[in-house]
Amino acid sequence: MAKAKKKVESATSGKSSLNMDENIESLLCYLGGWVTGIIFLVLEKKNRNVKFHAWQSIITFGILSIIGAIFSVIPIIGWLIARAVGVLFFILWIVLMIKAYNKEKWLVPIIGDIIEKNIKY
């Protein structure tokens, strides 16, 4: 499932522009889903790893939130799909926070690749 799994060495000696440890700030990008992703994308000025996690949080949880909302208004089968999306959201949320805290750059399939190739962070 994971495209890339590697420890990330920061060019900023583990601190961010917010004077927090990089791994804590990266974890916090995921804590509130896409909302905290946006917050840290705006606040973080120099740490590329934190910005990567912020973008990945925004795109991953933004897409899952939209899919869940769309299916939640469709009776029966839509509700089941929305539940499945909710479970996926929860599992990804936990995994991404753990990986970020451990300074592992784990790319969500497709989304992580798009961020790596197309977004300057």
N, C-alpha and C positions, 0 to 999 in steps of 0.2 A: 504494500500500500504506500509506503514512504518512498518517494523518489530519491531524496537525499537526506542523509543523516550524518551530521558532522558537528564537532565542537567548533564554536566560532570564537576566534580571537579578535578582540576589538582593537582598533587603532587608537582608542581613547582611554586605555588603561583601566577599563571596567567601569568608568563613570560616564554619566550622561550630562547633557547640558543643564539638566535639572538637579544636578548634584546627588543623584541616586545611583545605587549600583545598577549596572546595565541589566543584570538578570531579573532584578526586582521590577524595574521599569518595563522590561519585555513581558513579564508575567502580567503586569497590570494592564497592558494593551489588550489582553484577552478577558480580563476579569468582568467587565461590563459589556462584553460582546462588541458590536460595531461602534457603540457610543464611546467607550474608552479608547478604542482604536482611533477615532477622530480626535479625541482630546489629546492623546499623545502625539499624533501626527502634527497637530498644530503647535504643541508646546516644545517638542524635541527639535532642536536646531542642528545638531551635529552627529549624533550617533546613528550610523547606517543600520546597525542590527536592530535597534529599537524601532526605527522607521519601517524596516521590513516587517517586523511583527505587527506594527500598527496597520500597515496596508493589508497584511494577510487577515487580520481580525476584521477590518472594515469590509473587505470583499467577501470573505467566507461567511461571516455571520449576517452580513447584509443580504446575501443571496438566500441563505437558509431562512431568514426571517420573512422575506418576500414570498418564498415558496410555501412556507408554513401558513402565512396569512391567506394566500390564494386558496389553498386546499381546505382551510378550516371553514370556509363558507359553502363548500360543496357537501351536501348531505351524504352520510354514511361512508362511502369509499373515500371521499375527501377528508373526512375526519380521521380515518385510519392512516391515510398518507401523512396528514399533518402530525399525527402522533409519532409516526416513524421518523419524520423530519425532526421532531422535538428530541427524540432519543439520539439521533445522529448529532444534533446540535450539542447536547449534553456531553456525549462521549468526546467529540472534537474539542469542546471547551476544556475538559479535564486534561486530555492529552497535550493540547497546545500549551496550556499553562505549565505543565510539568516540563515539557521540552524546553520552553523558553527559560524557565528557572534554572535548568541544568545547562544553559548556554548551548543548546543544540538547535541548529537551524533546520527545522523539519518543514519540508515543503508540502502543503496540502496538494494532492494531485490536481493537475490542470491549473488551479489558482496560483499556487506557488511558482510554477513555471512562467505564467503570465507576468507576475510581479518581477521575477528575476530578469526577464527579457525586455519588458516594455516600460516599466515604471522606474523613473530615476528617483531614488530615495536616499 
